[in-house]
Amino acid sequence: MDATWEAAAAAFGIREKPRGGHKIRVFAENHAYLSQVFRRLETYGEREFIVHEDVRLTFAESRTQAARLAHHLANQCAIEPGDRVGLVLPNSPEWMLSFIAISAIGAVPALINARAGADEVNHCLTSTQCRLCIHQRNDLAAEISDLTLAETQRILSGRADHPLPETPRGPDDEALLMFTSGTTGLPKGASLSHEGVLTALKTIEYSGALIAKGMAEAFGMDYGTLAGMRPPPVNLLIFPLFHVSGCHAVFLTSLLQGGKVVLMTRWNAQEAVALMARERVTAFPAVPTMHRDLLRLESLAEHDLSSLTSLSVGGQATPPALLADIHRAFPSAVMGTGYGMTESNGTVTLMIGSEFIDNPRSAGRPVATVDVEVRDDRGNALPANTTGEIHIRGSTLMTAYANSEHDPFDADGWFATGDLGYLDGDGLVYIVDRKTDMVISGGENIYCAEVERVLDQHPSVRESAAFGLPDERLGEKLVATVVPHADGDLTEAALIDHCVGRLAKHKAPKQVRIQRRPLPRNASGKTIKAQVKQAYLAQ
């Protein structure tokens, strides 16, 4: 028995509390509201926190700069607790400092894809009644009050010295908004509560402790000894900060743990390994595409990556062969995976270490604060090893969609994920398909309806169908079949350019097939995608 682990595990005790007509599970000990987390900026003071190109900020410097912006938002912009503030910036120190400043005054960061088209960004801002937007764009709707990146940088680098506020909020109060595209193509804003966010963060912390426990066992020492020897974590941040994987699993978790975040503006495998070696990166969370790119580098062996102790693979299913290659290249690193979604503050299932290696097709076990149930189309729970739609319930779930009147929960608090899968006899979750018409390309979710909506806006397009095809590097690539009007004059390049100008670049089709015959439809008028895909592959 490892007494040091038993003592550490006590901090992750679970208690039940009522919600509606059912009970949920939360951690017995946790922060009460998000701005309490920012006390760590003072705790870790002179440690490095943010590294981006030539910028290096300590925790203390980050606190000072965020406090300046918090003071400006509260006093010059009249932002009050509960107000929503759009954050539309690429991954950058300014994004992270803006998030801290907004949350510190009790306001709600609305995390919007900075690469999205103008229609999508303005829909997110206006449909959630954002009071202000921090951005570097020139296509915001005129009615949106704004703070440009240049103005934000000026405020952050000013000379004024202000305390960073800590604003109490209730457990069910809104902490932040994250957006997830619906099948209609219009982004939905998931309202994430303070309790939900903080429970998710502690779940991530617990998984980190389990990784350390596994490492201690592998090295034949007790948990306490290993924990005392481990350097502060250093994460290479590839995921967008407007995703839970970037915001929760890297940014906020690093803040809590006194770790360093090394930012990359865009993915480049060669630059990534150079950064890992230079900054002594300990954790590399990435999608399978990025891991594959890394392993294919001829210069990989030239870099000292001995600091890597944690490798996680997420965003899409991991091919077993790739997992074996990663393990072979980094045998001493602990590997992990998981399954989650925006609506659940990320993590629903987790799996690490040897269990992941032994069960590469599984998405892991449900975390302690989330219940998972597989149901048929009539809502009946299904037995083990039977595929159906995955439903989840727990304390990390959103409270509502902020810009939709649709209630996404059933009477007992369950949320239908839209994913098809099953639970095996040992309680492991397997994802086998997506009920919703969605493509995961390079770890990014792309809803086909959103792409079709943009294609159909082209004046020469009569109808369109977008769908995914297997791709060795991306996992899936989005392609489309388009039918022009009788007098329409279309080219593949023109259609792709049309999409690139109106969607985030990664959502644009990689290929477009133009055909004159109408798309096949069923009796109810819906496009029969299977036939469209079959015809596309037969060309």
VOGU-3710 file (C-alpha; in Angstrom, 3 decimals, decimal comma):
1> mdatweaaaa> 0,000/0,000/0,000  1,397/3,418/-1,055  0,474/5,707/1,829  1,608/8,796/-0,083  -0,838/8,004/-2,892  -3,637/7,348/-0,428  -3,033/10,778/1,111  -2,977/12,478/-2,304  -6,098/10,649/-3,508  -8,046/11,934/-0,494
11> afgirekprg> -8,133/15,368/-2,152  -10,277/13,885/-4,927  -13,104/12,578/-2,758  -16,588/12,656/-4,284  -19,892/13,788/-2,772  -23,434/13,743/-4,117  -25,762/16,718/-4,419  -29,296/17,075/-5,806  -29,984/18,588/-9,211  -33,578/18,641/-10,318
21> ghkirvfaen> -35,086/15,255/-9,596  -31,783/13,388/-9,643  -28,360/13,498/-8,017  -25,014/14,493/-9,437  -21,491/13,916/-8,162  -18,954/16,662/-7,509  -15,601/16,813/-5,752  -15,942/17,329/-2,019  -13,048/19,808/-2,070  -12,824/22,293/-4,916
31> haylsqvfrr> -12,691/25,982/-5,784  -16,052/27,710/-5,419  -15,816/29,958/-8,514  -13,463/30,464/-11,409  -11,655/33,634/-10,328  -10,371/31,809/-7,219  -8,128/29,857/-9,594  -6,234/33,060/-10,381  -4,750/33,104/-6,873  -2,199/30,725/-8,379
41> letygerefi> -0,780/33,647/-10,371  0,533/34,987/-7,075  1,426/31,565/-5,685  3,736/30,723/-8,577  4,979/34,296/-9,020  8,341/34,132/-10,779  7,796/30,857/-12,617  7,376/31,170/-16,363  3,770/30,821/-17,463  3,402/31,908/-21,112
51> vhedvrltfa> 5,925/31,500/-23,914  5,082/32,661/-27,440  7,753/33,503/-29,968  9,758/36,333/-28,338  7,288/36,856/-25,470  7,985/35,243/-22,100  5,722/36,047/-19,158  5,921/34,854/-15,569  2,838/34,155/-13,479  3,381/37,467/-11,657
61> esrtqaarla> 3,745/39,437/-14,893  0,634/37,793/-16,268  -1,270/38,773/-13,136  -0,121/42,399/-13,388  -1,076/42,715/-17,041  -4,440/40,955/-16,656  -5,258/43,243/-13,718  -4,784/46,306/-15,928  -7,233/44,962/-18,477  -9,704/43,880/-15,774
71> hhlanqcaie> -9,654/47,417/-14,366  -10,266/48,870/-17,843  -13,146/46,501/-18,587  -14,865/47,274/-15,287  -14,247/51,014/-15,148  -13,977/52,201/-18,753  -16,229/49,657/-20,480  -18,732/49,237/-17,602  -18,595/45,443/-17,818  -20,342/43,898/-14,820
81> pgdrvglvlp> -20,517/40,395/-13,326  -22,559/38,148/-15,609  -21,999/40,254/-18,748  -20,773/38,321/-21,768  -17,608/39,462/-23,521  -16,664/38,008/-26,892  -13,068/36,796/-27,201  -12,162/36,464/-30,882  -8,379/36,191/-31,020  -5,981/33,503/-32,232
91> nspewmlsfi> -3,916/31,594/-29,675  -1,741/34,265/-28,069  -0,696/35,724/-24,724  -3,369/38,411/-25,270  -6,052/35,705/-25,469  -4,982/34,160/-22,186  -4,636/37,475/-20,361  -8,000/38,659/-21,697  -9,667/35,492/-20,432  -8,217/36,045/-16,967
101> aisaigavpa> -9,267/39,702/-16,937  -12,846/38,983/-18,044  -13,311/36,162/-15,532  -11,660/38,094/-12,692  -14,443/40,708/-12,749  -17,110/38,001/-12,816  -17,958/38,483/-16,483  -18,345/35,650/-18,983  -15,783/35,037/-21,762  -17,571/33,964/-24,949
111> linaragade> -14,910/31,946/-26,756  -15,374/32,334/-30,514  -13,382/30,792/-33,344  -11,089/33,552/-34,576  -10,779/31,812/-37,947  -14,520/31,778/-38,579  -16,241/33,835/-41,242  -17,936/37,144/-40,453  -21,466/35,675/-40,457  -20,516/33,024/-37,912
121> vnhcltstqc> -18,659/35,419/-35,610  -21,430/38,009/-35,659  -24,067/35,340/-35,067  -22,184/34,150/-31,988  -21,855/37,698/-30,643  -25,368/38,939/-31,312  -27,310/35,766/-30,490  -25,726/35,650/-27,018  -26,009/39,415/-26,401  -22,307/40,012/-25,863
131> rlcihqrndl> -21,669/43,457/-24,351  -18,198/43,779/-25,877  -15,803/41,964/-28,185  -12,003/41,760/-27,954  -10,735/41,071/-31,473  -8,429/41,869/-34,375  -10,981/41,816/-37,220  -12,500/44,389/-39,544  -15,838/42,694/-40,214  -17,731/42,906/-36,915
141> aaeisdltla> -21,339/44,042/-36,972  -21,638/47,790/-36,359  -23,758/47,363/-33,234  -21,075/45,387/-31,378  -18,925/47,417/-28,988  -15,318/46,391/-29,357  -11,801/46,504/-28,013  -9,233/45,912/-30,735  -6,090/43,864/-30,285  -3,976/47,008/-30,525
151> etqrilsgra> -5,983/48,705/-27,789  -5,811/45,564/-25,667  -2,025/45,372/-26,050  -1,712/49,030/-25,059  -3,742/48,442/-21,883  -1,873/45,254/-20,950  1,516/46,929/-21,299  0,564/50,125/-19,458  2,169/51,394/-16,291  -0,855/51,441/-13,998
161> dhplpetprg> -0,768/49,013/-11,077  -4,110/47,508/-10,044  -5,046/44,492/-7,943  -6,544/41,573/-9,835  -10,171/41,308/-8,644  -11,676/38,110/-7,294  -15,418/38,147/-7,910  -17,562/35,536/-6,121  -20,137/33,754/-8,273  -22,638/30,997/-7,550
171> pddeallmft> -22,012/27,380/-8,602  -24,769/27,517/-11,232  -23,834/30,977/-12,548  -22,452/31,094/-16,065  -18,637/30,990/-16,143  -18,028/30,944/-19,878  -19,575/30,263/-23,262  -18,154/27,825/-25,793  -19,648/27,355/-29,215  -20,459/24,132/-30,973
181> sgttglpkga> -21,892/23,945/-34,478  -25,320/22,395/-34,738  -26,612/20,406/-37,693  -28,328/23,573/-38,904  -24,888/25,076/-39,366  -25,422/27,908/-36,871  -23,131/27,735/-33,806  -24,789/27,051/-30,470  -23,380/28,598/-27,320  -22,988/26,086/-24,508
191> slshegvlta> -23,460/27,849/-21,174  -20,906/26,350/-18,795  -21,353/26,964/-15,077  -18,660/27,703/-12,501  -19,259/24,341/-10,841  -19,138/22,554/-14,193  -15,877/24,180/-15,275  -14,184/23,653/-11,915  -15,330/20,031/-11,698  -13,893/19,423/-15,162
201> lktieysgal> -10,594/21,029/-14,162  -10,326/18,885/-11,051  -11,096/15,807/-13,150  -8,132/16,706/-15,376  -6,005/17,238/-12,269  -6,996/13,789/-11,020  -6,027/12,200/-14,335  -2,631/13,908/-14,029  -2,220/12,447/-10,566  -3,042/9,004/-11,952
211> iakgmaeafg> -0,362/9,458/-14,623  2,147/10,299/-11,890  1,029/7,253/-9,913  1,608/5,049/-12,956  5,061/6,539/-13,472  5,940/5,970/-9,821  4,946/2,311/-10,071  6,969/1,919/-13,273  10,058/3,355/-11,565  9,530/1,351/-8,371
221> mdygtlagmr> 9,048/4,342/-6,047  6,195/5,780/-4,030  3,948/8,519/-5,397  5,149/11,181/-2,978  8,791/10,722/-3,944  8,035/10,980/-7,651  5,765/14,011/-7,160  8,566/15,767/-5,305  11,032/15,059/-8,107  8,835/16,072/-11,051
231> pppvnllifp> 9,503/19,497/-12,591  6,553/21,811/-13,259  4,624/20,653/-16,331  5,378/22,262/-19,690  2,640/21,927/-22,309  3,013/22,541/-26,017  -0,325/24,117/-26,930  -1,537/23,192/-30,399  -5,272/23,036/-29,742  -7,248/26,269/-30,227
241> lfhvsgchav> -7,928/28,069/-26,965  -11,609/28,362/-27,897  -11,816/24,535/-27,588  -12,115/22,770/-24,227  -8,960/20,853/-25,120  -6,981/24,093/-25,335  -8,740/26,182/-22,688  -9,363/23,579/-19,986  -6,843/20,787/-20,501  -3,862/23,039/-21,223
251> fltsllqggk> -4,364/26,715/-20,310  -6,395/26,565/-17,090  -4,830/23,306/-15,941  -1,341/24,764/-16,387  -2,399/27,816/-14,403  -3,602/25,609/-11,561  -0,464/23,459/-11,562  2,124/26,197/-11,976  3,028/24,914/-15,422  4,306/26,619/-18,546
261> vvlmtrwnaq> 2,304/26,969/-21,760  4,314/27,093/-24,974  2,143/28,482/-27,765  2,345/27,634/-31,455  0,503/29,950/-33,851  0,057/27,183/-36,434  1,030/23,542/-36,647  4,439/22,723/-38,082  6,022/19,448/-37,036  9,599/20,631/-37,513
271> eavalmarer> 9,020/23,744/-35,439  7,169/21,691/-32,835  10,056/19,329/-32,097  12,476/22,261/-31,931  10,201/23,960/-29,376  9,827/20,753/-27,384  13,579/20,356/-27,108  14,286/24,025/-26,356  11,533/24,489/-23,745  11,851/20,986/-22,233
281> vtafpavptm> 8,213/20,206/-22,955  6,773/17,487/-20,728  3,287/17,111/-22,252  2,176/16,970/-25,872  -1,600/16,704/-26,263  -2,490/16,438/-29,947  -4,699/14,803/-32,546  -3,491/11,670/-34,371  -2,579/13,720/-37,461  -0,009/15,711/-35,499
291> hrdllrlesl> 1,507/12,657/-33,849  1,843/11,065/-37,282  3,526/14,182/-38,690  5,975/14,143/-35,792  6,935/10,505/-36,256  7,552/11,021/-39,978  10,172/13,702/-39,410  13,584/12,569/-40,602  15,184/14,867/-38,046  13,196/13,559/-35,065
301> aehdlsslts> 16,160/11,675/-33,591  18,300/14,814/-33,715  16,231/16,488/-30,995  16,420/15,744/-27,281  12,816/14,946/-26,356  13,671/13,100/-23,147  11,580/15,595/-21,145  8,333/14,233/-22,661  6,479/12,268/-20,003  2,861/12,602/-21,164
311> lsvggqatpp> 1,441/12,056/-24,629  -2,297/12,258/-25,172  -4,185/11,501/-28,343  -7,628/12,993/-28,847  -9,980/14,614/-31,306  -10,651/11,441/-33,300  -10,107/7,697/-33,148  -6,481/6,588/-32,934  -5,419/3,888/-35,417  -3,850/1,052/-33,393
321> alladihraf> -0,804/1,027/-35,683  -0,168/4,709/-34,968  -0,539/4,149/-31,239  2,046/1,384/-31,423  4,406/3,659/-33,358  4,044/6,441/-30,778  4,694/4,037/-27,919  7,727/2,664/-29,709  9,159/6,143/-30,310  8,504/7,348/-26,732
331> psavmgtgyg> 8,479/4,204/-24,566  8,904/6,014/-21,249  6,072/8,507/-21,805  2,639/7,771/-20,337  -0,014/7,741/-23,043  -3,657/8,647/-22,689  -6,856/9,314/-24,553  -10,397/10,375/-23,822  -13,777/11,301/-25,199  -15,660/14,477/-24,531
341> mtesngtvtl> -17,506/17,422/-25,969  -18,064/21,123/-25,497  -21,396/20,572/-23,781  -19,723/18,541/-21,028  -16,752/20,850/-20,414  -14,704/18,280/-22,258  -13,938/15,031/-20,510  -16,533/12,257/-20,421  -14,155/9,292/-20,514  -10,432/8,850/-19,855
351> migsefidnp> -7,905/6,077/-20,314  -4,189/6,185/-19,600  -1,126/4,002/-19,525  -1,193/0,282/-20,156  -4,982/0,130/-20,333  -4,857/2,471/-23,343  -2,110/0,421/-24,971  -4,128/-2,767/-24,412  -7,426/-1,258/-25,630  -6,456/1,139/-28,414
361> rsagrpvatv> -9,928/1,286/-29,982  -11,649/2,313/-26,758  -12,302/5,896/-25,688  -11,818/4,976/-22,032  -13,848/4,749/-18,851  -16,440/7,303/-17,729  -14,933/9,751/-15,242  -16,249/9,751/-11,673  -18,504/12,789/-12,141  -20,274/11,653/-15,335
371> dvevrddrgn> -22,790/8,871/-15,967  -22,872/7,213/-19,391  -25,769/5,233/-20,816  -26,285/3,756/-24,285  -29,858/3,883/-25,601  -31,826/2,759/-28,622  -33,947/5,105/-30,744  -36,874/4,771/-28,324  -34,802/5,820/-25,339  -34,378/2,376/-23,804
381> alpanttgei> -31,078/1,537/-22,125  -29,118/-1,101/-24,030  -27,044/-3,958/-22,599  -23,258/-4,219/-22,872  -21,742/-4,580/-26,347  -24,874/-3,253/-28,066  -24,510/-0,137/-30,188  -26,819/2,815/-29,655  -26,708/6,547/-28,999  -24,533/7,618/-26,088
391> hirgstlmta> -26,302/9,679/-23,405  -24,515/11,429/-20,566  -25,462/13,084/-17,271  -23,347/14,779/-14,639  -22,058/17,870/-12,905  -19,861/18,999/-15,817  -22,746/19,295/-18,270  -23,737/22,719/-19,563  -26,855/24,324/-18,106  -28,374/25,226/-21,517
401> yansehdpfd> -27,660/26,498/-24,988  -27,419/30,243/-24,485  -28,762/31,137/-27,925  -31,405/28,450/-28,369  -34,798/27,838/-26,773  -34,412/24,092/-27,289  -34,063/22,165/-24,022  -31,340/19,583/-24,732  -32,016/17,486/-21,625  -34,643/14,865/-20,940
411> adgwfatgdl> -36,759/14,859/-17,793  -34,060/13,052/-15,820  -31,228/15,346/-16,870  -29,710/13,147/-19,597  -28,104/14,670/-22,694  -28,111/12,859/-26,049  -24,616/13,230/-27,512  -25,410/12,319/-31,112  -22,578/9,771/-31,011  -23,147/6,084/-31,580
421> gyldgdglvy> -21,204/3,614/-29,476  -21,356/0,941/-26,831  -20,096/-0,051/-23,396  -18,283/-3,357/-23,112  -18,561/-5,767/-20,208  -15,697/-4,043/-18,381  -17,275/-0,601/-18,590  -15,063/0,736/-21,410  -16,718/3,091/-23,900  -16,330/2,590/-27,650
431> ivdrktdmvi> -17,350/5,208/-30,221  -18,296/3,580/-33,521  -20,017/6,325/-35,515  -21,689/9,716/-35,346  -25,424/9,981/-35,467  -25,147/13,580/-36,561  -23,773/14,303/-40,001  -20,327/15,435/-38,980  -16,784/14,977/-40,244  -13,691/15,046/-38,010
441> sggeniycae> -10,759/16,249/-40,076  -7,410/16,729/-38,383  -9,204/16,717/-35,019  -11,588/19,521/-36,014  -15,346/18,977/-36,072  -16,970/19,995/-39,363  -20,749/19,831/-39,695  -21,730/19,046/-43,255  -24,899/21,161/-43,044  -22,794/24,229/-42,348
451> vervldqhps> -20,660/23,642/-45,439  -23,712/22,869/-47,567  -25,355/26,082/-46,403  -22,368/28,073/-47,677  -22,126/26,142/-50,945  -25,812/26,720/-51,593  -25,294/30,464/-51,179  -23,320/30,502/-54,442  -25,638/31,921/-57,110  -24,832/29,137/-59,563
461> vresaafglp> -25,402/26,247/-57,119  -28,713/24,380/-57,205  -27,992/21,845/-54,470  -25,038/20,305/-52,688  -24,015/17,453/-50,435  -20,902/17,472/-48,226  -19,477/14,354/-46,608  -16,285/12,797/-45,323  -13,929/10,326/-46,921  -11,087/8,432/-45,209
471> derlgeklva> -7,758/10,231/-45,336  -4,446/8,818/-44,125  -3,185/12,079/-42,656  -6,355/13,904/-41,556  -8,412/10,901/-40,505  -11,209/12,212/-42,704  -11,288/14,839/-45,406  -14,360/16,853/-46,300  -15,457/16,675/-49,941  -18,631/17,751/-51,696
481> tvvphadgdl> -20,810/17,041/-54,704  -22,478/20,091/-56,222  -25,282/20,355/-58,778  -25,354/23,686/-60,653  -28,358/25,467/-62,030  -29,045/24,692/-65,667  -27,261/27,851/-66,786  -24,686/27,745/-64,012  -20,989/27,995/-64,801  -18,960/26,455/-61,981
491> teaalidhcv> -15,418/25,277/-61,367  -14,024/23,332/-58,442  -11,502/26,072/-57,627  -14,181/28,785/-57,618  -16,385/26,802/-55,221  -13,525/26,100/-52,824  -12,568/29,795/-52,876  -16,211/30,669/-52,220  -16,145/28,489/-49,081  -12,756/29,718/-47,880
501> grlakhkapk> -14,088/33,276/-47,916  -17,085/32,391/-45,743  -15,928/29,589/-43,466  -12,945/28,845/-41,284  -10,312/27,581/-43,724  -10,258/24,044/-42,318  -13,985/23,678/-43,034  -13,681/24,282/-46,778  -14,004/21,137/-48,939  -10,731/19,591/-50,022
511> qvriqrrplp> -12,337/18,513/-53,302  -15,603/19,307/-55,083  -17,258/17,209/-57,776  -19,658/18,993/-60,109  -22,457/16,940/-61,647  -25,509/17,845/-63,712  -27,931/15,175/-62,527  -29,938/15,884/-59,337  -28,845/14,425/-56,022  -30,653/11,229/-54,975
521> rnasgktika> -33,356/11,829/-52,377  -35,654/9,632/-50,322  -39,442/9,826/-50,113  -39,286/12,606/-47,537  -37,004/14,701/-49,723  -33,781/14,108/-47,782  -30,533/13,601/-49,665  -29,350/9,998/-49,605  -25,743/10,634/-48,645  -24,678/6,993/-49,003
531> qvkqaylaq> -25,574/7,061/-52,688  -23,889/10,425/-53,205  -20,708/9,094/-51,610  -20,866/5,885/-53,671  -21,185/7,875/-56,897  -18,318/10,143/-55,848  -16,000/7,186/-55,244  -17,002/5,585/-58,556  -15,984/8,597/-60,644
//
